[in-house]
Amino acid sequence: MINFKNTLIAIAFIFISANAFTQDEKIIIDKVIATIGSDEILLSELEAQVMQFRAQGQFTSKDVYCKALEEIMVQKLLINQAKIDSITVSPSQVETQVDNRISYFISNIGSREAVEKYFNKDMNTIKNDLMESIEKQMLAQQAQQTLIANVDIAPRDINSFYNKIDKDSLPTITDQYEILQITLHPEETKKAVADVKTKLLELRQRIIDGERFATLAVIYSEDQGSATRGGELGFRAKNELVKPFANAAWSLKKDQVSNIIETEFGYHIIQVIDTKDDRVNTRHILMKPKVAPESIEKTKNKLDSIASAIRVDSIEFKMAAYRFSDDKKTYLSGGAVINPYTNGTKFEKDQLPANEFYIINKLKPGEVSDAFLTKDEHGKDVYKIISIKAKYAMHKANLKDDYDVLQLLAKEKKQNSILKTWITEKQKKTYIKIDPKYNECDFDYDGWFK
């Protein structure tokens, strides 16, 4: 499967390599090294891809240039197919990805100014440089997904895959845990909610009176991900935002400031920056009511009492979850937690928050933890008790315990086979010319040289 990864370092290398061809002190003669259809591949493009591979720790051997060149050539074939199939990406979709990438840069480097200094370019130039490369990546990704979209795997395919595969090549599954949980959020007092609303109304009025929303977001917003960007979220489709927030954003005019909006994350005021097609770019200030110490203590004591009752068999964990847990995703299933990475019930160590794994690792199957304070998926304080339903020791993947893993592997193999067949046929119908310097490359796909 062709993998179009984009990391901070990789993109940085691409920018740096592009700069290398414009700086007087580093004059490098660029040239065409391959032609795929009507698209030319430049040496500078290859150098950038090589740097990206090395930044990601891929293909560190001497054949890295061959691997990088093939990656680019396959991408060219996919982009050409996207044109044939009339696959397009809207400017707003590209801009959303660019904004997300810029946000990632800022969160890792520290500020917009630091990003500009890092790349030695102003922000507009950085965005323009990203636009073209991201559009190509998105076109290639969509063309590839179209090719493999209808791949289905039946149980017999998984059994056949498992029976035929060399057992030594099966992945090693690290220790895994199936987890049950009961959660309780400390109750927010009416005064705490009122205090937050009063502060937000004060900030709203200051913005209406002329102060900059972005400045106040940096100072006051409790959304750490967007506060450093002046509360800006970037272009988002309606279904990418929680419903109350989305409804408010779509009702506002440009630069208008909303009334207070309540979501599961807390309380917000919102300002629309711009709209494009079916997407909106907003900034917001998020504030969360402060929970009183007595409410925290009351919640912890209640959960500890529930844990004690489960330990002495006064109530089963599953029934306690159903009766007491306020986690809407797990209480109906008796507290069973679903792994968001796999949609299965098993978790590896690295898929669990460090503070929760510290507690889980001390439990034996069937044991119940004491109540502990952690954060929920919305960043709010929550108390939990946890029980280990089952623990699976490190082992080679097998049909009994790892059906979902083998299903993914079998599906990926089938998708790769379809993609390889497509590339082979596409090579036959496409004009391809490659610099003789790369004649000795051992490419994964035959047919590049004619």
C-alpha positions as a Markdown table, in Angstrom:
| # | Residue | x | y | z |
|---|---|---|---|---|
| 1 | Met | 0.0 | 0.0 | 0.0 |
| 2 | Ile | 1.4 | 3.4 | -1.0 |
| 3 | Asn | 1.8 | 5.4 | 2.2 |
| 4 | Phe | 1.6 | 9.2 | 1.9 |
| 5 | Lys | 2.9 | 10.2 | 5.4 |
| 6 | Asn | 3.4 | 13.9 | 6.3 |
| 7 | Thr | 5.3 | 14.7 | 9.4 |
| 8 | Leu | 6.6 | 18.0 | 10.7 |
| 9 | Ile | 10.2 | 17.1 | 10.0 |
| 10 | Ala | 9.5 | 15.7 | 6.6 |
| 11 | Ile | 7.7 | 18.8 | 5.4 |
| 12 | Ala | 10.5 | 20.9 | 6.9 |
| 13 | Phe | 13.0 | 19.0 | 4.9 |
| 14 | Ile | 10.9 | 19.6 | 1.7 |
| 15 | Phe | 11.0 | 23.3 | 2.4 |
| 16 | Ile | 14.6 | 23.3 | 3.2 |
| 17 | Ser | 15.5 | 21.4 | 0.1 |
| 18 | Ala | 13.4 | 23.7 | -2.0 |
| 19 | Asn | 15.3 | 26.7 | -0.5 |
| 20 | Ala | 18.6 | 25.0 | -1.3 |
| 21 | Phe | 18.0 | 25.5 | -5.0 |
| 22 | Thr | 17.3 | 29.3 | -4.6 |
| 23 | Gln | 20.1 | 30.3 | -2.3 |
| 24 | Asp | 23.2 | 31.7 | -4.1 |
| 25 | Glu | 25.6 | 30.0 | -1.7 |
| 26 | Lys | 24.1 | 26.5 | -2.5 |
| 27 | Ile | 23.8 | 26.5 | -6.3 |
| 28 | Ile | 22.6 | 23.0 | -7.4 |
| 29 | Ile | 21.7 | 22.3 | -11.0 |
| 30 | Asp | 18.2 | 20.8 | -11.1 |
| 31 | Lys | 17.2 | 18.5 | -13.9 |
| 32 | Val | 14.5 | 16.2 | -15.1 |
| 33 | Ile | 15.2 | 12.6 | -14.0 |
| 34 | Ala | 12.0 | 10.9 | -15.1 |
| 35 | Thr | 8.9 | 11.5 | -17.1 |
| 36 | Ile | 5.6 | 9.8 | -16.3 |
| 37 | Gly | 3.0 | 10.6 | -19.0 |
| 38 | Ser | 3.1 | 14.4 | -19.3 |
| 39 | Asp | 4.5 | 14.9 | -15.7 |
| 40 | Glu | 8.2 | 15.5 | -15.2 |
| 41 | Ile | 10.0 | 14.5 | -12.0 |
| 42 | Leu | 12.9 | 16.8 | -11.0 |
| 43 | Leu | 16.0 | 15.9 | -9.0 |
| 44 | Ser | 14.9 | 18.4 | -6.3 |
| 45 | Glu | 11.7 | 16.5 | -5.9 |
| 46 | Leu | 13.6 | 13.2 | -5.5 |
| 47 | Glu | 15.9 | 14.8 | -3.0 |
| 48 | Ala | 13.0 | 16.1 | -0.9 |
| 49 | Gln | 11.4 | 12.6 | -0.9 |
| 50 | Val | 14.7 | 11.0 | 0.2 |
| 51 | Met | 14.9 | 13.5 | 3.0 |
| 52 | Gln | 11.3 | 12.7 | 4.0 |
| 53 | Phe | 12.1 | 8.9 | 4.1 |
| 54 | Arg | 15.2 | 9.5 | 6.2 |
| 55 | Ala | 13.3 | 11.8 | 8.6 |
| 56 | Gln | 10.8 | 9.0 | 9.1 |
| 57 | Gly | 13.5 | 6.4 | 9.6 |
| 58 | Gln | 12.5 | 4.6 | 6.4 |
| 59 | Phe | 14.9 | 3.0 | 3.8 |
| 60 | Thr | 18.1 | 4.1 | 5.3 |
| 61 | Ser | 20.1 | 1.8 | 3.1 |
| 62 | Lys | 21.8 | 2.8 | -0.2 |
| 63 | Asp | 18.6 | 2.0 | -2.2 |
| 64 | Val | 16.7 | 4.9 | -0.6 |
| 65 | Tyr | 16.9 | 6.9 | -3.9 |
| 66 | Cys | 15.3 | 4.0 | -5.8 |
| 67 | Lys | 12.5 | 3.7 | -3.2 |
| 68 | Ala | 11.9 | 7.4 | -3.2 |
| 69 | Leu | 11.8 | 7.6 | -7.0 |
| 70 | Glu | 9.3 | 4.8 | -7.2 |
| 71 | Glu | 7.1 | 6.4 | -4.6 |
| 72 | Ile | 6.9 | 9.6 | -6.7 |
| 73 | Met | 6.3 | 7.7 | -9.9 |
| 74 | Val | 3.4 | 5.7 | -8.4 |
| 75 | Gln | 2.0 | 9.0 | -7.1 |
| 76 | Lys | 2.2 | 10.5 | -10.6 |
| 77 | Leu | 0.2 | 7.5 | -11.9 |
| 78 | Leu | -2.5 | 7.9 | -9.3 |
| 79 | Ile | -2.8 | 11.7 | -9.9 |
| 80 | Asn | -3.2 | 11.0 | -13.6 |
| 81 | Gln | -5.9 | 8.5 | -12.8 |
| 82 | Ala | -7.6 | 11.1 | -10.6 |
| 83 | Lys | -7.8 | 13.4 | -13.6 |
| 84 | Ile | -9.3 | 10.6 | -15.7 |
| 85 | Asp | -11.9 | 9.8 | -13.1 |
| 86 | Ser | -12.6 | 13.5 | -12.6 |
| 87 | Ile | -11.6 | 13.2 | -8.9 |
| 88 | Thr | -11.1 | 16.6 | -7.4 |
| 89 | Val | -10.4 | 18.2 | -4.1 |
| 90 | Ser | -12.0 | 21.6 | -3.3 |
| 91 | Pro | -9.8 | 24.5 | -2.4 |
| 92 | Ser | -11.5 | 24.6 | 1.0 |
| 93 | Gln | -10.5 | 20.9 | 1.6 |
| 94 | Val | -6.9 | 21.6 | 0.7 |
| 95 | Glu | -6.9 | 24.8 | 2.8 |
| 96 | Thr | -8.3 | 22.9 | 5.8 |
| 97 | Gln | -5.4 | 20.4 | 5.6 |
| 98 | Val | -3.0 | 23.3 | 5.2 |
| 99 | Asp | -4.4 | 25.0 | 8.3 |
| 100 | Asn | -4.2 | 21.8 | 10.2 |
| 101 | Arg | -0.6 | 21.4 | 9.2 |
| 102 | Ile | 0.2 | 24.9 | 10.2 |
| 103 | Ser | -1.5 | 24.4 | 13.5 |
| 104 | Tyr | 0.6 | 21.2 | 14.0 |
| 105 | Phe | 3.8 | 23.2 | 13.2 |
| 106 | Ile | 2.8 | 25.9 | 15.7 |
| 107 | Ser | 2.0 | 23.5 | 18.5 |
| 108 | Asn | 5.3 | 21.7 | 18.0 |
| 109 | Ile | 7.5 | 24.8 | 17.4 |
| 110 | Gly | 5.8 | 27.2 | 19.7 |
| 111 | Ser | 4.3 | 30.2 | 17.8 |
| 112 | Arg | 3.6 | 31.6 | 14.3 |
| 113 | Glu | 6.7 | 33.7 | 14.6 |
| 114 | Ala | 8.8 | 30.7 | 15.5 |
| 115 | Val | 7.4 | 28.7 | 12.5 |
| 116 | Glu | 8.3 | 31.6 | 10.2 |
| 117 | Lys | 11.8 | 31.7 | 11.6 |
| 118 | Tyr | 12.2 | 27.9 | 11.4 |
| 119 | Phe | 11.3 | 27.8 | 7.7 |
| 120 | Asn | 12.9 | 31.2 | 7.0 |
| 121 | Lys | 9.6 | 32.2 | 5.2 |
| 122 | Asp | 6.6 | 34.3 | 6.0 |
| 123 | Met | 3.4 | 32.5 | 6.8 |
| 124 | Asn | 1.7 | 33.2 | 3.5 |
| 125 | Thr | 4.7 | 31.7 | 1.6 |
| 126 | Ile | 4.7 | 28.7 | 3.8 |
| 127 | Lys | 0.9 | 28.2 | 3.2 |
| 128 | Asn | 1.4 | 28.6 | -0.6 |
| 129 | Asp | 4.2 | 26.1 | -0.6 |
| 130 | Leu | 2.0 | 23.6 | 1.2 |
| 131 | Met | -1.1 | 24.1 | -1.0 |
| 132 | Glu | 0.3 | 22.4 | -4.1 |
| 133 | Ser | 2.0 | 19.5 | -2.4 |
| 134 | Ile | -1.0 | 18.7 | -0.2 |
| 135 | Glu | -3.4 | 18.9 | -3.2 |
| 136 | Lys | -1.3 | 16.3 | -5.0 |
| 137 | Gln | -1.2 | 14.1 | -2.0 |
| 138 | Met | -4.9 | 14.3 | -1.5 |
| 139 | Leu | -5.6 | 13.5 | -5.2 |
| 140 | Ala | -3.4 | 10.5 | -5.1 |
| 141 | Gln | -4.9 | 9.3 | -1.8 |
| 142 | Gln | -8.4 | 9.6 | -3.2 |
| 143 | Ala | -7.5 | 7.8 | -6.4 |
| 144 | Gln | -6.0 | 5.0 | -4.4 |
| 145 | Gln | -9.0 | 4.7 | -2.1 |
| 146 | Thr | -11.3 | 4.6 | -5.1 |
| 147 | Leu | -9.3 | 1.7 | -6.5 |
| 148 | Ile | -9.6 | -0.4 | -3.3 |
| 149 | Ala | -12.8 | 1.0 | -1.8 |
| 150 | Asn | -14.9 | -2.1 | -2.6 |
| 151 | Val | -12.5 | -4.7 | -1.2 |
| 152 | Asp | -14.5 | -7.1 | 1.1 |
| 153 | Ile | -13.0 | -9.8 | 3.3 |
| 154 | Ala | -15.1 | -12.9 | 4.0 |
| 155 | Pro | -14.3 | -15.3 | 6.9 |
| 156 | Arg | -13.0 | -17.9 | 4.5 |
| 157 | Asp | -10.5 | -15.3 | 3.2 |
| 158 | Ile | -9.2 | -14.7 | 6.7 |
| 159 | Asn | -8.9 | -18.4 | 7.3 |
| 160 | Ser | -7.2 | -18.9 | 4.0 |
| 161 | Phe | -4.8 | -16.1 | 4.7 |
| 162 | Tyr | -3.9 | -17.5 | 8.1 |
| 163 | Asn | -3.4 | -21.0 | 6.8 |
| 164 | Lys | -1.1 | -19.9 | 4.0 |
| 165 | Ile | 1.0 | -17.4 | 5.7 |
| 166 | Asp | 4.4 | -18.3 | 7.2 |
| 167 | Lys | 3.7 | -18.4 | 10.9 |
| 168 | Asp | 7.1 | -16.8 | 11.6 |
| 169 | Ser | 6.0 | -13.7 | 9.7 |
| 170 | Leu | 2.8 | -13.2 | 11.8 |
| 171 | Pro | 2.9 | -10.1 | 14.0 |
| 172 | Thr | 3.8 | -10.4 | 17.7 |
| 173 | Ile | 0.9 | -9.1 | 19.8 |
| 174 | Thr | 2.1 | -7.4 | 22.9 |
| 175 | Asp | 0.3 | -7.7 | 26.2 |
| 176 | Gln | -3.3 | -6.7 | 25.8 |
| 177 | Tyr | -6.1 | -5.8 | 28.2 |
| 178 | Glu | -9.9 | -5.8 | 28.1 |
| 179 | Ile | -11.2 | -3.1 | 30.4 |
| 180 | Leu | -14.4 | -2.4 | 32.3 |
| 181 | Gln | -14.9 | 1.1 | 33.8 |
| 182 | Ile | -17.4 | 3.1 | 35.8 |
| 183 | Thr | -17.1 | 6.9 | 35.6 |
| 184 | Leu | -18.6 | 9.8 | 37.6 |
| 185 | His | -18.0 | 13.5 | 36.9 |
| 186 | Pro | -17.9 | 15.8 | 39.9 |
| 187 | Glu | -21.0 | 17.9 | 39.9 |
| 188 | Glu | -20.6 | 21.5 | 38.8 |
| 189 | Thr | -22.2 | 23.9 | 41.2 |
| 190 | Lys | -24.7 | 26.5 | 39.9 |
| 191 | Lys | -22.3 | 29.2 | 41.2 |
| 192 | Ala | -19.4 | 27.8 | 39.2 |
| 193 | Val | -21.5 | 27.8 | 36.0 |
| 194 | Ala | -22.7 | 31.3 | 36.7 |
| 195 | Asp | -19.2 | 32.5 | 37.2 |
| 196 | Val | -18.0 | 31.1 | 33.9 |
| 197 | Lys | -21.0 | 32.6 | 32.0 |
| 198 | Thr | -20.5 | 36.0 | 33.7 |
| 199 | Lys | -16.8 | 36.0 | 32.6 |
| 200 | Leu | -17.7 | 35.0 | 29.0 |
| 201 | Leu | -20.3 | 37.7 | 28.8 |
| 202 | Glu | -17.7 | 40.2 | 30.0 |
| 203 | Leu | -15.2 | 39.0 | 27.3 |
| 204 | Arg | -18.0 | 39.2 | 24.7 |
| 205 | Gln | -18.7 | 42.8 | 25.5 |
| 206 | Arg | -15.0 | 43.7 | 25.5 |
| 207 | Ile | -14.8 | 42.2 | 21.9 |
| 208 | Ile | -17.9 | 44.2 | 20.8 |
| 209 | Asp | -16.3 | 47.3 | 22.3 |
| 210 | Gly | -13.3 | 46.9 | 20.1 |
| 211 | Glu | -10.8 | 44.5 | 21.7 |
| 212 | Arg | -9.4 | 41.7 | 19.6 |
| 213 | Phe | -11.0 | 38.3 | 20.0 |
| 214 | Ala | -7.7 | 36.5 | 19.2 |
| 215 | Thr | -5.8 | 38.4 | 22.0 |
| 216 | Leu | -8.4 | 37.5 | 24.6 |
| 217 | Ala | -8.5 | 33.9 | 23.4 |
| 218 | Val | -4.8 | 33.6 | 24.0 |
| 219 | Ile | -5.2 | 34.9 | 27.5 |
| 220 | Tyr | -8.4 | 33.3 | 28.6 |
| 221 | Ser | -9.4 | 30.3 | 26.5 |
| 222 | Glu | -9.0 | 26.9 | 28.2 |
| 223 | Asp | -8.7 | 25.1 | 24.8 |
| 224 | Gln | -5.0 | 24.7 | 24.8 |
| 225 | Gly | -4.9 | 23.4 | 21.3 |
| 226 | Ser | -6.3 | 26.6 | 19.8 |
| 227 | Ala | -5.5 | 29.2 | 22.4 |
| 228 | Thr | -2.0 | 29.8 | 21.0 |
| 229 | Arg | -3.6 | 30.5 | 17.6 |
| 230 | Gly | -5.9 | 33.1 | 19.0 |
| 231 | Gly | -8.7 | 30.5 | 19.3 |
| 232 | Glu | -8.7 | 29.7 | 15.6 |
| 233 | Leu | -9.9 | 26.2 | 14.7 |
| 234 | Gly | -9.3 | 26.3 | 10.9 |
| 235 | Phe | -11.9 | 25.5 | 8.2 |
| 236 | Arg | -14.2 | 22.7 | 9.3 |
| 237 | Ala | -17.3 | 21.0 | 7.8 |
| 238 | Lys | -20.4 | 21.0 | 9.9 |
| 239 | Asn | -20.1 | 17.3 | 10.8 |
| 240 | Glu | -16.5 | 18.0 | 12.1 |
| 241 | Leu | -17.9 | 20.2 | 14.9 |
| 242 | Val | -20.1 | 19.2 | 17.9 |
| 243 | Lys | -23.7 | 20.0 | 17.1 |
| 244 | Pro | -24.4 | 23.0 | 19.3 |
| 245 | Phe | -21.1 | 24.6 | 18.2 |
| 246 | Ala | -21.8 | 23.9 | 14.6 |
| 247 | Asn | -25.3 | 25.3 | 14.7 |
| 248 | Ala | -24.1 | 28.5 | 16.3 |
| 249 | Ala | -21.2 | 28.9 | 13.8 |
| 250 | Trp | -23.5 | 28.4 | 10.8 |
| 251 | Ser | -26.0 | 31.0 | 12.1 |
| 252 | Leu | -23.3 | 33.8 | 12.5 |
| 253 | Lys | -22.2 | 36.3 | 9.9 |
| 254 | Lys | -18.5 | 37.1 | 9.4 |
| 255 | Asp | -16.9 | 38.7 | 12.4 |
| 256 | Gln | -20.1 | 38.4 | 14.5 |
| 257 | Val | -19.7 | 37.1 | 18.1 |
| 258 | Ser | -22.1 | 34.5 | 19.4 |
| 259 | Asn | -23.9 | 34.3 | 22.7 |
| 260 | Ile | -22.7 | 31.7 | 25.1 |
| 261 | Ile | -22.8 | 28.2 | 23.7 |
| 262 | Glu | -22.8 | 25.1 | 25.9 |
| 263 | Thr | -21.2 | 21.8 | 24.6 |
| 264 | Glu | -19.8 | 18.7 | 26.3 |
| 265 | Phe | -16.4 | 20.6 | 26.4 |
| 266 | Gly | -17.7 | 23.5 | 28.4 |
| 267 | Tyr | -19.0 | 27.0 | 27.5 |
| 268 | His | -17.9 | 29.0 | 24.5 |
| 269 | Ile | -18.2 | 32.2 | 22.7 |
| 270 | Ile | -17.6 | 32.0 | 18.9 |
| 271 | Gln | -16.6 | 34.3 | 16.1 |
| 272 | Val | -16.8 | 33.4 | 12.4 |
| 273 | Ile | -13.6 | 34.4 | 10.6 |
| 274 | Asp | -14.6 | 33.2 | 7.1 |
| 275 | Thr | -16.7 | 30.7 | 5.2 |
| 276 | Lys | -15.8 | 28.7 | 2.0 |
| 277 | Asp | -18.1 | 26.3 | 0.2 |
| 278 | Asp | -19.5 | 24.1 | 3.0 |
| 279 | Arg | -16.8 | 24.9 | 5.6 |
| 280 | Val | -16.4 | 27.6 | 8.2 |
| 281 | Asn | -13.3 | 28.9 | 10.0 |
| 282 | Thr | -14.0 | 30.0 | 13.5 |
| 283 | Arg | -12.2 | 31.1 | 16.6 |
| 284 | His | -13.5 | 30.5 | 20.1 |
| 285 | Ile | -12.9 | 31.1 | 23.8 |
| 286 | Leu | -13.6 | 28.0 | 25.9 |
| 287 | Met | -14.1 | 28.1 | 29.7 |
| 288 | Lys | -15.0 | 25.3 | 32.1 |
| 289 | Pro | -16.7 | 25.7 | 35.5 |
| 290 | Lys | -14.4 | 25.0 | 38.3 |
| 291 | Val | -15.5 | 22.1 | 40.4 |
| 292 | Ala | -15.7 | 22.7 | 44.2 |
| 293 | Pro | -13.4 | 20.5 | 46.4 |
| 294 | Glu | -16.4 | 19.1 | 48.3 |
| 295 | Ser | -18.0 | 17.9 | 45.0 |
| 296 | Ile | -14.7 | 16.2 | 44.1 |
| 297 | Glu | -14.5 | 14.5 | 47.5 |
| 298 | Lys | -18.2 | 13.4 | 47.3 |
| 299 | Thr | -17.7 | 11.9 | 43.8 |
| 300 | Lys | -14.6 | 10.0 | 44.9 |
| 301 | Asn | -16.2 | 8.6 | 48.0 |
| 302 | Lys | -19.3 | 7.4 | 46.0 |
| 303 | Leu | -17.1 | 5.5 | 43.5 |
| 304 | Asp | -15.0 | 4.0 | 46.3 |
| 305 | Ser | -18.2 | 2.8 | 47.9 |
| 306 | Ile | -19.3 | 1.2 | 44.6 |
| 307 | Ala | -15.9 | -0.5 | 44.2 |
| 308 | Ser | -16.2 | -1.9 | 47.8 |
| 309 | Ala | -19.7 | -3.2 | 47.0 |
| 310 | Ile | -18.4 | -5.0 | 43.9 |
| 311 | Arg | -15.5 | -6.5 | 45.8 |
| 312 | Val | -17.8 | -8.1 | 48.3 |
| 313 | Asp | -20.2 | -9.4 | 45.6 |
| 314 | Ser | -23.0 | -7.1 | 46.7 |
| 315 | Ile | -23.4 | -6.1 | 43.0 |
| 316 | Glu | -21.8 | -7.2 | 39.8 |
| 317 | Phe | -19.5 | -4.7 | 38.0 |
| 318 | Lys | -21.7 | -4.8 | 34.9 |
| 319 | Met | -24.9 | -4.0 | 36.8 |
| 320 | Ala | -23.1 | -1.2 | 38.8 |
| 321 | Ala | -21.9 | 0.3 | 35.5 |
| 322 | Tyr | -25.5 | 0.2 | 34.2 |
| 323 | Arg | -26.9 | 1.8 | 37.4 |
| 324 | Phe | -24.2 | 4.4 | 38.3 |
| 325 | Ser | -21.8 | 5.2 | 35.4 |
| 326 | Asp | -22.4 | 8.5 | 33.6 |
| 327 | Asp | -20.3 | 7.3 | 30.6 |
| 328 | Lys | -22.9 | 7.1 | 27.8 |
| 329 | Lys | -20.5 | 5.0 | 25.6 |
| 330 | Thr | -20.0 | 2.2 | 28.1 |
| 331 | Tyr | -22.8 | 1.9 | 30.7 |
| 332 | Leu | -25.1 | -0.1 | 28.4 |
| 333 | Ser | -22.4 | -2.6 | 27.7 |
| 334 | Gly | -21.6 | -3.1 | 31.4 |
| 335 | Gly | -18.7 | -0.7 | 31.3 |
| 336 | Ala | -16.8 | -2.4 | 28.5 |
| 337 | Val | -14.4 | 0.1 | 26.9 |
| 338 | Ile | -14.0 | 0.2 | 23.1 |
| 339 | Asn | -10.5 | 0.9 | 21.7 |
| 340 | Pro | -10.9 | 3.9 | 19.4 |
| 341 | Tyr | -7.9 | 2.8 | 17.3 |
| 342 | Thr | -9.2 | -0.6 | 16.4 |
| 343 | Asn | -12.9 | -0.5 | 17.4 |
| 344 | Gly | -12.2 | -3.7 | 19.3 |
| 345 | Thr | -12.2 | -4.3 | 23.0 |
| 346 | Lys | -8.5 | -5.0 | 23.5 |
| 347 | Phe | -5.9 | -2.3 | 24.4 |
| 348 | Glu | -2.1 | -2.4 | 24.2 |
| 349 | Lys | 0.0 | -0.5 | 26.7 |
| 350 | Asp | 0.7 | 2.4 | 24.3 |
| 351 | Gln | -3.0 | 2.8 | 23.5 |
| 352 | Leu | -3.8 | 3.7 | 27.1 |
| 353 | Pro | -3.2 | 7.0 | 29.0 |
| 354 | Ala | 0.0 | 6.6 | 31.1 |
| 355 | Asn | -1.7 | 7.3 | 34.4 |
| 356 | Glu | -4.5 | 4.7 | 33.7 |
| 357 | Phe | -2.0 | 2.0 | 32.6 |
| 358 | Tyr | -0.1 | 2.5 | 35.9 |
| 359 | Ile | -3.3 | 1.5 | 37.7 |
| 360 | Ile | -4.3 | -1.2 | 35.2 |
| 361 | Asn | -0.9 | -2.9 | 35.3 |
| 362 | Lys | -1.3 | -3.5 | 39.1 |
| 363 | Leu | -4.7 | -5.3 | 38.7 |
| 364 | Lys | -5.4 | -8.9 | 38.1 |
| 365 | Pro | -8.4 | -10.0 | 36.0 |
| 366 | Gly | -11.5 | -9.5 | 38.1 |
| 367 | Glu | -10.0 | -7.1 | 40.6 |
| 368 | Val | -11.4 | -3.5 | 40.9 |
| 369 | Ser | -9.3 | -0.4 | 41.4 |
| 370 | Asp | -9.8 | 2.4 | 43.9 |
| 371 | Ala | -11.4 | 5.6 | 42.4 |
| 372 | Phe | -8.9 | 7.8 | 40.7 |
| 373 | Leu | -9.0 | 11.2 | 39.0 |
| 374 | Thr | -8.3 | 11.5 | 35.3 |
| 375 | Lys | -9.5 | 13.3 | 32.2 |
| 376 | Asp | -12.4 | 12.3 | 29.9 |
| 377 | Glu | -12.2 | 12.6 | 26.1 |
| 378 | His | -13.4 | 16.2 | 26.4 |
| 379 | Gly | -10.7 | 17.2 | 28.8 |
| 380 | Lys | -13.0 | 17.4 | 31.8 |
| 381 | Asp | -12.1 | 15.9 | 35.3 |
| 382 | Val | -13.7 | 12.5 | 35.8 |
| 383 | Tyr | -13.3 | 9.8 | 38.5 |
| 384 | Lys | -13.1 | 6.2 | 37.4 |
| 385 | Ile | -12.9 | 2.8 | 38.8 |
| 386 | Ile | -11.5 | 0.1 | 36.5 |
| 387 | Ser | -11.6 | -3.7 | 36.4 |
| 388 | Ile | -9.6 | -6.0 | 34.1 |
| 389 | Lys | -12.0 | -8.3 | 32.3 |
| 390 | Ala | -9.2 | -10.2 | 30.7 |
| 391 | Lys | -5.5 | -10.0 | 30.1 |
| 392 | Tyr | -3.7 | -11.5 | 27.1 |
| 393 | Ala | 0.0 | -12.2 | 27.3 |
| 394 | Met | 2.4 | -11.4 | 24.5 |
| 395 | His | 2.0 | -14.0 | 21.7 |
| 396 | Lys | 2.0 | -14.5 | 17.9 |
| 397 | Ala | -1.2 | -13.5 | 16.3 |
| 398 | Asn | -3.7 | -16.4 | 16.0 |
| 399 | Leu | -7.3 | -16.9 | 14.8 |
| 400 | Lys | -8.8 | -17.4 | 18.2 |
| 401 | Asp | -7.5 | -14.3 | 20.0 |
| 402 | Asp | -6.6 | -11.9 | 17.2 |
| 403 | Tyr | -9.3 | -12.3 | 14.5 |
| 404 | Asp | -9.6 | -8.5 | 14.0 |
| 405 | Val | -5.8 | -8.2 | 13.5 |
| 406 | Leu | -5.8 | -11.0 | 10.9 |
| 407 | Gln | -8.8 | -9.5 | 9.2 |
| 408 | Leu | -6.9 | -6.2 | 8.7 |
| 409 | Leu | -3.8 | -8.0 | 7.4 |
| 410 | Ala | -5.8 | -10.1 | 5.0 |
| 411 | Lys | -7.7 | -7.1 | 3.7 |
| 412 | Glu | -4.5 | -5.1 | 3.3 |
| 413 | Lys | -2.9 | -8.0 | 1.4 |
| 414 | Lys | -5.9 | -8.1 | -1.0 |
| 415 | Gln | -5.8 | -4.3 | -1.4 |
| 416 | Asn | -2.1 | -4.4 | -2.2 |
| 417 | Ser | -2.7 | -7.1 | -4.8 |
| 418 | Ile | -5.4 | -5.0 | -6.5 |
| 419 | Leu | -3.1 | -2.0 | -6.4 |
| 420 | Lys | -0.2 | -3.9 | -7.8 |
| 421 | Thr | -2.3 | -5.2 | -10.7 |
| 422 | Trp | -3.5 | -1.7 | -11.4 |
| 423 | Ile | 0.0 | -0.3 | -11.5 |
| 424 | Thr | 1.2 | -3.0 | -13.8 |
| 425 | Glu | -1.6 | -2.3 | -16.3 |
| 426 | Lys | -1.1 | 1.4 | -16.0 |
| 427 | Gln | 2.6 | 1.2 | -16.7 |
| 428 | Lys | 1.9 | -0.5 | -20.0 |
| 429 | Lys | -0.4 | 2.3 | -21.2 |
| 430 | Thr | 1.7 | 5.2 | -19.9 |
| 431 | Tyr | 4.7 | 6.9 | -21.5 |
| 432 | Ile | 7.6 | 6.4 | -19.0 |
| 433 | Lys | 11.2 | 7.6 | -19.4 |
| 434 | Ile | 13.7 | 7.3 | -16.6 |
| 435 | Asp | 17.3 | 8.6 | -16.4 |
| 436 | Pro | 19.7 | 5.7 | -17.1 |
| 437 | Lys | 21.4 | 6.5 | -13.8 |
| 438 | Tyr | 18.5 | 4.5 | -12.1 |
| 439 | Asn | 18.7 | 1.5 | -14.4 |
| 440 | Glu | 20.1 | -0.7 | -11.6 |
| 441 | Cys | 17.2 | 0.1 | -9.2 |
| 442 | Asp | 15.4 | -3.0 | -7.9 |
| 443 | Phe | 11.9 | -1.5 | -8.0 |
| 444 | Asp | 9.0 | -3.2 | -6.2 |
| 445 | Tyr | 6.9 | -2.9 | -9.4 |
| 446 | Asp | 8.2 | -4.3 | -12.7 |
| 447 | Gly | 7.4 | -2.4 | -15.8 |
| 448 | Trp | 9.1 | 1.0 | -15.3 |
| 449 | Phe | 11.7 | 0.3 | -17.9 |
| 450 | Lys | 10.5 | -0.5 | -21.4 |
